[in-house]
Amino acid sequence: MEKQRLNPTIVYILAILGFLCCCFGGLGFILAGIAFYIAHSKMKQAEQNPEEYDNIPAMKTAKTIALIVLIINLAYFAMTLYRIYTVGWDEIMEQSRQMQEEWMKSMGNQ
C-alpha cells in the first residue's frame, strides 16, 4: 500500500503571506490562522494512522512556523487595537499623513 503524502507547501505559503501581512496592523493572523488550522487538521489525521502517511516531520515544521507567525500577528494586532483605543484613529491618520509629507519632501531634496 502506497503512503499518502502530507503536502506542507500550502501551509508554508499561507504562513509566509501571513507574515508579510503583519505590516498591515497584524491582519496576517487570518492567513496564519488558516495555515495553522490546515496543518493541525493534517497532523491529527496523520497521528491517527501514522503508517499511512509520509512526510510527517515536514508538516510538523510547517505547523510550528504557522503557529509562530500566528502569535506574531496576534500580538501586532492587539498592539494596533490598543494604539487605536489610546491614541485615536484620527491622530494615527494625522501622524501617517505627516510622515508621508516628510518622506515626499526628503525624496524631492535628493
Contact map, one row per residue, 1 for C-alpha under 8 A:
11100000000000000000000000000000000000000000000000000000000000000000000000000000000000000000000000000000000000
11110000000000000000000000000000000000000000000000010000000000000000000000000000000000000000000000000000000000
11111000000000000000000000000000000000000000000000111100000000000000000000000000000000000000000000000000000000
01111100000000000000000000000000000000000000000000011100000000000000000000000000000000000000000000000000000000
00111110000000000000000000000000000000000000000000001110000000000000000000000000000000000000000000000000000000
00011111000000000000000000000000000000000100000000001111001000000000000000000000000000000000000000000000000000
00001111110000000000000000000000000000000000000000000010001000000000000000000000000000000000000000000000000000
00000111111100000000000000000000000000100000000000000000011001000000000000000000000000000000000000000000000000
00000011111110000000000000000000000000000000000000000000000000000000000000000000000000000000000000000000000000
00000011111111000000000000000000001000000000000000000000000000000000000000000000000000000000000000000000000000
00000001111111100000000000000000001101100000000000000000000001100100000000000000000000000000000000000000000000
00000001111111110000000000000000001000000000000000000000000001001100000000000000000000000000000000000000000000
00000000111111111000000000000000000000000000000000000000000000000000000000000000000000000000000000000000000000
00000000011111111100000000000011011000000000000000000000000000000000000000000000000000000000000000000000000000
00000000001111111110000000000011001000000000000000000000000000001100110000000000000000000000000000000000000000
00000000000111111111000000000000000000000000000000000000000000000000100000000000000000000000000000000000000000
00000000000011111111100000010011000000000000000000000000000000000000000000000000000000000000000000000000000000
00000000000001111111110000111111000000000000000000000000000000000000110010000000000000000000000000000000000000
00000000000000111111110000010001000000000000000000000000000000000000100010000000000000000000000000000000000000
00000000000000011111111000010000000000000000000000000000000000000000000000000000000000000000000000000000000000
00000000000000001111111111110000000000000000000000000000000000000000000000000000000000000000000000000000000000
00000000000000000111111111111000000000000000000000000000000000000000000110010000000000000000000000000000000000
00000000000000000001111111100000000000000000000000000000000000000000000000000000000000000000000000000000000000
00000000000000000000111111110000000000000000000000000000000000000000000000000000000000000000000000000000000000
00000000000000000000111111100000000000000000000000000000000000000000000000011001000000000000000000000000000000
00000000000000000000111111111000000000000000000000000000000000000000000111111101000000000000000000000000000000
00000000000000000100111111111100000000000000000000000000000000000000000010001000000000000000000000000000000000
00000000000000001111110101111111000000000000000000000000000000000000010010000000000000000000000000000000000000
00000000000000000100010001111111100000000000000000000000000000000000111011000000000000000000000000000000000000
00000000000000000100000000111111110000000000000000000000000000000000000000000000000000000000000000000000000000
00000000000001101100000000011111111000000000000000000000000000000000000000000000000000000000000000000000000000
00000000000001101110000000011111111100000000000000000000000000000110110010000000000000000000000000000000000000
00000000000000000000000000001111111110000000000000000000000000000110010000000000000000000000000000000000000000
00000000000001000000000000000111111111000000000000000000000000000000000000000000000000000000000000000000000000
00000000011101100000000000000011111111100000000000000000000000100100000000000000000000000000000000000000000000
00000000001000000000000000000001111111110000000000000000000000100110010000000000000000000000000000000000000000
00000000000000000000000000000000111111111000000000000000000000000000000000000000000000000000000000000000000000
00000000001000000000000000000000011111111100000000000000000000000000000000000000000000000000000000000000000000
00000001001000000000000000000000001111111110000000000000001101100000000000000000000000000000000000000000000000
00000000000000000000000000000000000111111111000000000000000000100000000000000000000000000000000000000000000000
00000000000000000000000000000000000011111111100000000000000000000000000000000000000000000000000000000000000000
00000100000000000000000000000000000001111111110000000000001000000000000000000000000000000000000000000000000000
00000000000000000000000000000000000000111111111000000001001100000000000000000000000000000000000000000000000000
00000000000000000000000000000000000000011111111100000000000000000000000000000000000000000000000000000000000000
00000000000000000000000000000000000000001111111110000000000000000000000000000000000000000000000000000000000000
00000000000000000000000000000000000000000111111111011001000000000000000000000000000000000000000000000000000000
00000000000000000000000000000000000000000011111111000000000000000000000000000000000000000000000000000000000000
00000000000000000000000000000000000000000001111111000000000000000000000000000000000000000000000000000000000000
00000000000000000000000000000000000000000000111111111000000000000000000000000000000000000000000000000000000000
00000000000000000000000000000000000000000000011111111100000000000000000000000000000000000000000000000000000000
00100000000000000000000000000000000000000000000011111100000000000000000000000000000000000000000000000000000000
01110000000000000000000000000000000000000000010011111100000000000000000000000000000000000000000000000000000000
00111100000000000000000000000000000000000000010011111111000000000000000000000000000000000000000000000000000000
00111100000000000000000000000000000000000000000001111111000000000000000000000000000000000000000000000000000000
00001110000000000000000000000000000000000000000000001111111000000000000000000000000000000000000000000000000000
00000100000000000000000000000000000000000010010000001111111100000000000000000000000000000000000000000000000000
00000000000000000000000000000000000000000000000000000011111110000000000000000000000000000000000000000000000000
00000001000000000000000000000000000000000000000000000011111111000000000000000000000000000000000000000000000000
00000111000000000000000000000000000000100110000000000011111111100000000000000000000000000000000000000000000000
00000000000000000000000000000000000000100010000000000001111111110000000000000000000000000000000000000000000000
00000000000000000000000000000000000000000000000000000000111111111000000000000000000000000000000000000000000000
00000001001100000000000000000000000000100000000000000000011111111100000000000000000000000000000000000000000000
00000000001000000000000000000000001100110000000000000000001111111110000000000000000000000000000000000000000000
00000000000000000000000000000000000000000000000000000000000111111111000000000000000000000000000000000000000000
00000000000100100000000000000000000000000000000000000000000011111111100000000000000000000000000000000000000000
00000000001100100000000000000001101100000000000000000000000001111111110000000000000000000000000000000000000000
00000000000000000000000000000001100100000000000000000000000000111111111000000000000000000000000000000000000000
00000000000000000000000000000000000000000000000000000000000000011111111100000000000000000000000000000000000000
00000000000000110110000000001001000000000000000000000000000000001111111110000000000000000000000000000000000000
00000000000000100100000000011001100100000000000000000000000000000111111111000000000000000000000000000000000000
00000000000000000000000000001000000000000000000000000000000000000011111111100000000000000000000000000000000000
00000000000000000000010001000000000000000000000000000000000000000001111111110000000000000000000000000000000000
00000000000000000110010001111001000000000000000000000000000000000000111111111000000000000000000000000000000000
00000000000000000000000001001000000000000000000000000000000000000000011111111100000000000000000000000000000000
00000000000000000000000001000000000000000000000000000000000000000000001111111110000000000000000000000000000000
00000000000000000000010011000000000000000000000000000000000000000000000111111111000000000000000000000000000000
00000000000000000000000011100000000000000000000000000000000000000000000011111111100000000000000000000000000000
00000000000000000000000001000000000000000000000000000000000000000000000001111111110000000000000000000000000000
00000000000000000000000000000000000000000000000000000000000000000000000000111111111000000000000000000000000000
00000000000000000000000011000000000000000000000000000000000000000000000000011111111100000000000000000000000000
00000000000000000000000000000000000000000000000000000000000000000000000000001111111110000000000000000000000000
00000000000000000000000000000000000000000000000000000000000000000000000000000111111111000000000000000000000000
00000000000000000000000000000000000000000000000000000000000000000000000000000011111111110000000000000000000000
00000000000000000000000000000000000000000000000000000000000000000000000000000001111111111001000000000000000000
00000000000000000000000000000000000000000000000000000000000000000000000000000000111111111000000000000000000000
00000000000000000000000000000000000000000000000000000000000000000000000000000000011111110000000000000000000000
00000000000000000000000000000000000000000000000000000000000000000000000000000000001111111011000000000000000000
00000000000000000000000000000000000000000000000000000000000000000000000000000000001111111111000000000000000000
00000000000000000000000000000000000000000000000000000000000000000000000000000000000110111111100000000000000000
00000000000000000000000000000000000000000000000000000000000000000000000000000000000000011111110000000000000000
00000000000000000000000000000000000000000000000000000000000000000000000000000000000000111111111000000000000000
00000000000000000000000000000000000000000000000000000000000000000000000000000000000100111111111100000000000000
00000000000000000000000000000000000000000000000000000000000000000000000000000000000000001111111110000000000000
00000000000000000000000000000000000000000000000000000000000000000000000000000000000000000111111111000000000000
00000000000000000000000000000000000000000000000000000000000000000000000000000000000000000011111111100000000000
00000000000000000000000000000000000000000000000000000000000000000000000000000000000000000001111111110000000000
00000000000000000000000000000000000000000000000000000000000000000000000000000000000000000000111111111000000000
00000000000000000000000000000000000000000000000000000000000000000000000000000000000000000000011111111100000000
00000000000000000000000000000000000000000000000000000000000000000000000000000000000000000000001111111110000000
00000000000000000000000000000000000000000000000000000000000000000000000000000000000000000000000111111111000000
00000000000000000000000000000000000000000000000000000000000000000000000000000000000000000000000011111111100000
00000000000000000000000000000000000000000000000000000000000000000000000000000000000000000000000001111111110000
00000000000000000000000000000000000000000000000000000000000000000000000000000000000000000000000000111111111000
00000000000000000000000000000000000000000000000000000000000000000000000000000000000000000000000000011111111100
00000000000000000000000000000000000000000000000000000000000000000000000000000000000000000000000000001111111110
00000000000000000000000000000000000000000000000000000000000000000000000000000000000000000000000000000111111111
00000000000000000000000000000000000000000000000000000000000000000000000000000000000000000000000000000011111111
00000000000000000000000000000000000000000000000000000000000000000000000000000000000000000000000000000001111111
00000000000000000000000000000000000000000000000000000000000000000000000000000000000000000000000000000000111111
00000000000000000000000000000000000000000000000000000000000000000000000000000000000000000000000000000000011111
